[in-house]
Amino acid sequence: MLWDVFCRVIDNFGDIGVCWRLCADLSARGHTARLWVDDASALAWMAPQGARGVEVRAWAEAESPETAAAITSGDVVIEAFGCNPPDAFLARMQRPKPPAWVNLEYLSAEDYVERSHGLASPVFSGPAAGLRKRFFYPGFTPATGGLLREPGLMARQADFLAHQRLPWLRGLGVPASEADRLVSVFCYAGAPLGDWLDALQAEALQTACDATADTDTAISTAGITRVLLTPGHATSLAQAWAAQGRHAAPQALALHPLPALPQTEFDLLLWACHLNIVRGEDSAVRALWAGRPHVWHIYPQDDGVHADKLDAFMARWMHGWPAALRDEVQRCWRHFNQIPPELGTTPPPCPRLADWRNANGAWAQASRDARAAWLAQTDLVTQLTHFVAGSG
């Protein structure tokens, strides 16, 4: 089938990140896709090699009546996140058998997703009058559209961890050893990263002191905490922290600014690290599949509704966790998101970080168990193809 996927890049990289991964997954399963986007610049680093079967087209081509007149819409039209495809393209969807039209919504763990998933919306006026679109909600329960997960993902992760992890890290300029503990950071500008770097540094030193009175010897044995910083806010915040003189123990905590990584390489970063701090919808889902301890820096909204969204996700992801672990990790998540315990109060100070360093610890095991539960659900592209086939 030919899929037309429409994407407007509002801010950051989440919109185009999800849409590109969707198109790449479709193409890997034998479909073809046209990604109509108003700003494709991020794809230069996000997907520099492109993908067989995916064509990137300028939004303006579908918007102009002159150029749109030469376009035949595909079998499926996806408008990502309610972006409203251009009127000129909608008019081209008027044919004896119109394409399946789907509004792919934002990911949420809130209860309304189950109620809204699959609902139809007839169009009564404008160039699309007489057509209808249906709402497709990604989610975390069988009553939703699932999560993006390409076939063979877990096998590729296992092969990478068994054979490629350290050579790949060293190729990035990170001289990691098996003894080192790695943290990746991809965050927004408001992250309290300095407080977390303070905590990570103190933790690394305490671990060394617990091992032996000779800190340098202990670090060489126990390993260094290496913080891998994505370009942009993460790197800027860490550099500002170091410039304040707070990086007091570089022999215990090393900072590694990274180049911009393609999506496929970003996955490797998450697999390679013991703790991942991520932001945005696409990165949050990839952190789930990594099966490592992680923190989601959710996009902050002025009206504070992001707090409810975060709470709903934590309730889903941490369902069944031991109460003490759940409470400890939730304190970490709320602090990183600067969400106070009550509206109008001051966010709490940085809590003691839950044990992320132990690959067999409670947080790591709970993350793998939660991943296993969601791996049992049908992935988004499989569900989406069935959904459009039965849309009528």
VOGU-3710 file (C-alpha; in Angstrom, 3 decimals, decimal comma):
1> mlwdvfcrvi> 0,000/0,000/0,000  0,993/3,623/-0,489  0,784/5,723/2,662  0,710/9,527/2,700  1,939/10,756/6,092  1,499/14,456/6,870  3,651/16,100/9,533  4,048/19,671/10,740  7,182/20,324/12,771  5,873/22,461/15,613
11> dnfgdigvcw> 8,946/22,544/17,840  11,769/20,262/18,873  11,953/16,931/17,016  9,150/14,793/18,418  6,659/15,196/15,562  9,033/14,357/12,751  10,776/11,733/14,876  7,565/9,744/15,293  6,548/10,229/11,661  9,910/9,148/10,284
21> rlcadlsarg> 9,995/6,049/12,458  6,460/5,201/11,331  7,397/5,583/7,655  10,591/3,561/8,058  8,699/0,773/9,829  6,046/0,711/7,091  8,682/0,527/4,374  10,514/-2,304/6,132  7,271/-4,296/5,960  6,871/-3,833/2,206
31> htarlwvdda> 4,769/-0,661/2,053  5,731/2,634/0,444  5,333/5,993/2,133  5,402/9,658/1,228  6,277/11,880/4,160  4,827/15,356/3,586  6,594/17,736/5,963  6,887/21,496/6,280  10,456/21,374/7,632  12,583/18,354/6,773
41> salawmapqg> 15,873/19,830/8,005  16,111/17,511/11,044  16,163/14,467/8,763  19,676/15,460/7,644  20,974/14,018/10,938  17,992/11,984/12,102  17,877/9,797/8,984  20,881/10,691/6,801  20,675/7,452/4,815  16,947/7,719/4,223
51> argvevrawa> 14,965/4,498/3,911  14,070/2,388/0,907  10,428/2,969/0,061  10,153/6,326/1,854  9,949/9,546/-0,149  10,186/12,913/1,582  7,992/15,552/-0,041  7,556/19,244/0,723  4,272/20,220/2,371  4,007/23,122/-0,075
61> eaespetaaa> 3,643/20,688/-2,989  0,448/19,296/-1,495  -0,748/22,771/-0,541  -0,545/24,435/-3,962  -3,582/23,725/-6,188  -1,285/23,708/-9,226  1,127/21,046/-7,944  -1,487/19,112/-5,959  -3,492/18,583/-9,152  -0,790/16,150/-10,311
71> itsgdvviea> -0,905/14,120/-7,089  -2,968/10,991/-6,622  -3,505/10,352/-2,936  -2,313/7,033/-1,578  -4,281/4,134/-0,156  -3,957/5,596/3,340  -3,645/9,206/4,488  -2,196/9,773/7,957  -2,456/13,217/9,504  -0,110/13,151/12,433
81> fgcnppdafl> -1,238/14,889/15,603  -4,170/16,705/13,981  -1,984/18,659/11,557  -4,809/19,161/8,985  -3,592/18,177/5,494  -3,802/20,967/2,898  -7,168/21,645/1,282  -5,735/21,053/-2,185  -4,656/17,554/-1,183  -7,953/16,817/0,577
91> armqrpkppa> -9,750/17,624/-2,653  -7,639/14,966/-4,390  -8,988/12,410/-1,908  -12,457/12,808/-3,426  -12,735/9,770/-5,675  -15,014/6,734/-6,033  -13,027/4,841/-3,442  -11,391/7,417/-1,142  -8,309/6,492/0,884  -8,493/5,476/4,513
101> wvnleylsae> -7,987/8,692/6,487  -6,482/8,439/9,960  -5,638/11,050/12,569  -2,654/9,588/14,422  -2,825/11,167/17,874  -0,248/11,896/20,555  0,765/9,154/22,948  -0,867/9,229/26,366  -1,529/6,775/29,179  -4,638/8,634/30,343
111> dyvershgla> -8,026/6,898/30,461  -9,616/8,963/27,688  -7,390/7,220/25,121  -9,318/3,961/25,349  -12,632/5,815/24,949  -11,427/7,797/21,931  -9,429/5,203/20,023  -11,114/4,252/16,758  -13,813/6,932/16,787  -14,922/8,273/13,406
121> spvfsgpaag> -15,360/11,938/12,486  -17,445/12,681/9,349  -16,571/15,845/7,412  -19,598/17,960/6,426  -18,028/20,929/4,653  -14,974/22,047/2,715  -12,962/20,139/0,113  -13,211/16,894/2,143  -17,010/17,026/2,573  -18,467/13,536/2,569
131> lrkrffypgf> -15,250/11,870/3,718  -14,521/10,732/7,226  -11,425/10,275/9,294  -10,866/7,998/12,244  -8,812/8,595/15,338  -5,966/6,240/16,153  -4,451/6,561/19,611  -1,133/4,944/20,510  -1,229/3,580/24,017  -0,351/1,055/26,643
141> tpatggllre> -3,385/-1,228/26,823  -5,027/-3,719/24,432  -7,862/-1,208/23,905  -5,443/1,288/22,276  -3,256/1,318/19,164  -0,082/0,113/20,864  3,458/1,416/20,472  5,849/1,693/17,542  8,092/-1,367/17,604  9,693/-2,745/14,485
151> pglmarqadf> 10,108/-6,530/14,054  13,329/-8,009/15,395  14,080/-5,111/17,744  14,903/-7,247/20,773  17,163/-9,559/18,759  19,130/-6,575/17,461  19,477/-5,220/20,973  20,773/-8,535/22,281  23,336/-8,788/19,473  24,515/-5,215/20,077
161> lahqrlpwlr> 24,975/-5,757/23,801  26,801/-9,043/23,260  29,199/-7,958/20,538  29,188/-4,243/19,704  28,553/-2,096/22,772  32,095/-1,095/23,807  33,502/-0,724/20,246  30,516/1,458/19,343  31,009/3,677/22,397  34,707/4,044/21,696
171> glgvpasead> 33,855/5,035/18,132  31,943/7,954/19,655  35,012/8,947/21,662  33,734/7,445/24,927  36,541/5,275/26,375  34,151/3,103/28,361  35,002/-0,137/30,113  32,676/-2,819/31,422  33,215/-1,425/34,921  31,965/2,052/34,001
181> rlvsvfcyag> 28,392/3,146/34,593  26,827/5,213/31,812  24,036/7,797/31,858  22,549/9,341/28,712  20,846/12,749/28,858  18,372/14,180/26,346  16,351/16,911/28,056  14,609/20,275/27,748  16,066/23,582/28,884  14,306/23,582/32,269
191> aplgdwldal> 15,843/20,349/33,517  17,526/20,491/36,947  20,500/18,701/35,440  23,028/20,442/37,687  21,388/18,970/40,789  21,483/15,518/39,229  25,130/15,870/38,254  25,870/16,829/41,858  24,062/13,684/43,007  25,753/11,437/40,439
201> qaealqtacd> 29,174/12,816/41,355  28,596/12,297/45,075  27,279/8,804/44,391  30,359/7,882/42,339  32,685/9,114/45,069  30,736/7,322/47,787  30,884/4,084/45,820  34,659/4,462/45,595  34,964/5,246/49,296  32,874/2,228/50,185
211> atadtdtais> 35,242/0,038/48,166  38,519/1,300/49,629  40,050/4,331/51,288  42,144/4,903/48,153  39,602/6,667/45,938  41,677/6,565/42,762  42,306/2,843/43,130  38,642/2,193/43,827  37,529/4,153/40,774  39,908/2,249/38,531
221> tagitrvllt> 38,384/-0,959/39,871  34,727/0,067/40,234  34,643/2,219/37,115  33,755/5,807/36,257  30,291/7,295/35,933  30,168/8,619/32,377  27,443/11,082/31,403  26,732/11,059/27,671  25,226/14,385/26,639  23,133/14,893/23,513
231> pghatslaqa> 23,589/18,192/21,621  21,592/21,203/22,732  20,182/21,685/26,210  21,830/18,656/27,831  25,313/19,713/26,777  24,719/23,392/27,595  23,371/22,641/31,079  26,264/20,293/31,884  28,844/22,774/30,650  27,262/25,520/32,773
241> waaqgrhaap> 27,415/23,214/35,795  31,107/22,514/35,200  31,834/26,211/34,669  30,441/26,934/38,142  33,203/24,797/39,628  30,838/22,015/40,691  32,660/19,335/38,681  34,958/18,586/41,617  35,786/14,963/40,850  36,392/14,486/37,121
251> qalalhplpa> 38,208/11,255/37,889  34,903/9,835/39,147  32,369/11,579/36,879  33,211/12,206/33,203  31,146/14,358/30,831  30,980/13,365/27,166  29,227/15,726/24,718  28,002/13,709/21,737  27,284/14,606/18,125  23,732/14,481/16,799
261> lpqtefdlll> 22,834/10,825/16,347  20,529/9,278/13,740  17,501/7,492/15,147  19,102/4,082/14,737  22,216/5,237/16,603  20,131/6,878/19,335  18,623/3,474/19,984  22,138/2,110/20,474  22,877/4,898/22,947  19,884/3,915/25,070
271> wachlnivrg> 20,862/0,249/24,922  24,460/1,038/25,891  23,641/3,064/29,027  22,569/1,994/32,504  20,331/5,041/33,059  18,596/7,060/30,331  17,072/10,509/30,682  14,880/11,157/27,654  12,406/13,691/26,362  9,697/13,636/23,709
281> edsavralwa> 7,351/10,890/22,563  9,646/8,959/20,231  12,557/8,898/22,689  10,289/7,945/25,589  9,052/4,858/23,745  12,585/3,877/22,732  13,649/4,132/26,372  10,877/1,671/27,267  12,157/-0,843/24,726  15,721/-0,390/26,018
291> grphvwhiyp> 14,515/-1,960/29,269  16,869/0,141/31,393  16,140/2,484/34,295  15,039/5,766/32,774  13,478/9,142/33,479  11,064/10,841/31,106  11,394/14,623/30,921  7,912/15,409/29,678  7,223/18,523/27,596  6,187/21,216/30,115
301> qddgvhadkl> 2,907/23,018/29,505  1,845/26,321/31,040  -1,459/24,983/32,360  0,282/22,136/34,175  -1,587/19,312/32,419  1,752/17,625/31,746  1,799/16,622/35,421  -1,382/14,575/34,984  0,014/13,006/31,830  3,219/12,073/33,646
311> dafmarwmhg> 1,330/10,608/36,599  -0,812/8,506/34,248  2,265/7,163/32,507  4,054/6,360/35,771  0,963/4,487/36,967  1,005/2,348/33,802  4,761/1,753/33,604  5,265/1,107/37,313  2,169/-1,033/37,840  3,048/-3,971/40,047
321> wpaalrdevq> 6,403/-2,594/41,171  7,310/-2,958/44,860  5,795/0,047/46,638  9,101/1,332/48,017  10,785/1,198/44,596  7,802/2,822/42,865  7,725/5,693/45,356  11,476/6,236/45,127  11,529/6,288/41,314  8,450/8,509/41,130
331> rcwrhfnqip> 10,172/11,057/43,384  13,091/11,074/40,947  10,791/11,568/37,948  8,833/14,366/39,614  11,983/16,158/40,662  13,506/16,035/37,184  10,230/17,417/35,826  10,120/20,042/38,599  6,615/18,993/39,590  5,852/19,983/43,196
341> pelgttpppc> 3,875/17,658/45,479  1,008/20,178/45,515  0,016/22,965/43,139  1,651/26,254/44,081  4,337/24,707/46,262  8,068/24,612/45,618  9,505/21,559/43,876  11,389/19,371/46,351  15,176/19,159/46,406  16,892/16,445/44,427
351> prladwrnan> 16,065/13,114/46,081  18,454/10,266/46,607  18,615/8,545/43,250  17,163/5,068/43,134  19,750/2,361/42,478  20,358/2,499/38,745  23,950/1,265/38,798  23,193/-2,401/39,468  22,144/-4,192/36,265  20,446/-6,814/38,441
361> gawaqasrda> 18,994/-4,317/40,897  15,326/-3,721/41,622  14,898/-0,760/39,248  16,606/-2,524/36,358  14,611/-5,717/36,891  11,321/-3,852/37,203  12,075/-2,023/33,943  12,679/-5,299/32,134  9,508/-6,815/33,591  7,417/-3,823/32,488
371> raawlaqtdl> 8,953/-4,024/29,015  8,104/-7,719/28,804  4,455/-6,969/29,514  4,273/-4,417/26,686  6,215/-6,629/24,301  3,294/-9,033/24,593  0,981/-6,405/23,058  0,596/-6,035/19,290  2,786/-3,244/17,914  1,389/-0,034/16,423
381> vtqlthfvag> 2,118/-0,639/12,728  0,546/-4,092/12,803  -2,524/-2,652/14,492  -2,612/0,330/12,137  -2,561/-1,820/8,999  -5,449/-3,899/10,340  -7,241/-0,725/11,401  -7,160/0,853/7,935  -8,074/-2,431/6,251  -11,283/-2,502/8,256
391> sg> -12,062/1,220/8,181  -14,619/0,946/5,355
//
